[in-house]
Structures are given as structure tokens and as C-alpha cells.
Amino acid sequence: MTNAIESRLADMGITLPEATAPAANYIPFVQVGDTLYVSGQVSMKDGKLMQGKIGAELSVEEGAAAARQCAISLLTQVKAACGGDLSRLKRVVKLTGFVNSTPEFGEQPKVINGASDFLVEVLGEAGRHARSAVSAGALPFNVAVEIEGIFQID
């Protein structure tokens, strides 16, 4: 049965992909009580990494699109952690976003807004969250953005 979150995603033309396996020696999520910690999700669309440095090869808008894809991957991991039932998601608590950017680039918050705006669009007030947006001189596989998240679930 489709829940309200998945209905909203469908209305937006988004189907969550299968959760991807970790690229190294870690697990994709850890649940402690009603708190779910989701490991960093890299910018990927249609199975292809979204790569490049913001402020050099990529614009703020392209970075925001990459951050949005990270948010989609975060929801994918939440769904996997919840046994396929996204209705168990109560709220987004915090995001930490890492932006592969040049030393002089200072608009990391605008890039990570791609994820924040998306989560509020999908989840409403439950998508509002605390957040950090940090510059990174490099990210794994030269991805544009990586975001980790903390969520409250039933």
C-alpha cells in the first residue's frame, strides 16, 4: 500500500531507487531507539555519479541538483531501514552536507538547499531540520556533494 510520502514522491515524478550498498567498511544506517543515523549519500542520478567541483566545473544550481539527489538517496536508505514503510518516518532531525568546492567558493548553504528544499517539499513541516553545510576540498569519487542525515522514525 502506498503511503502519503510515497504518494507525494509519485506526484513529483520520483520513484525511489533500490538502496545502494556501502562503498567501504561501514553500514548504510544505524538505529538507536527512534533515531536513525544514515551514512553519507553521494550525488548520484540514474546510477551515475554526479561529479565535479562547485565553483570550477559546476555551478551553484548544478550543485543544488546534486544535493537533491543525495536527499532522494537518504530517503531510499530510510525506507530500507523502515522495512519498506516510509510512513514510519516522523521527521528529519539534521543534515550534514559536504560540498566539493573550490577554496574561494562560499555558497555551500545554497548548494545544500537543494536537499533541504526537497525534503520540505516532500515532507512539509516534518522535513524542516537542523543543518550544516561544509566545504570539502575533495570528496570520494570526485562527487559534487555528500550528505548524511539523522531522522526520527517509529
Steps between C-alpha positions, in 0.01 A plus 500: 500500500630845411534747786474881493876552456523262206185653349661844520818365339293341222321832444845654457596227248751339737537129560749410769774270367622191681726580793865479399760300689780684681818572304728420797504343847187655655125439510246724329303582816485441876186523710521594869156521657285713271803671345635385165850606393552470124854489363608756243327465165692624197353686205376240253225501239381202298792294630760755385712709735449877479860617506690826501608792713250777575650837410709344224329241276155533660266788582307554823186378319673180386623449855148547636373238253770263628393571860140422408615160371678441830169568680324246278768246594457586868127427474584175321715393797230607748250288309737200514556552874123513553438169323362674193247707699574872464194582713727420798701817425395766751744782425838602367713601800831613345696497176872546462591593144848492350558701183795423272593861440787730412677682787342834410144364463278609788146406400486151653163579667343573160625165372366302796168684465440257212458224760327711764245646259424156359441345844265782602317466169449127557447492877364846587582613854644156580769573239630812681830422667820622660788509254865558424640582155875447484758554228714199410814527291422156355238229541511126420484423127509878433126523574355849522314451829470252787231527769439301817180516699336439835131409501230422755302187422234284669 
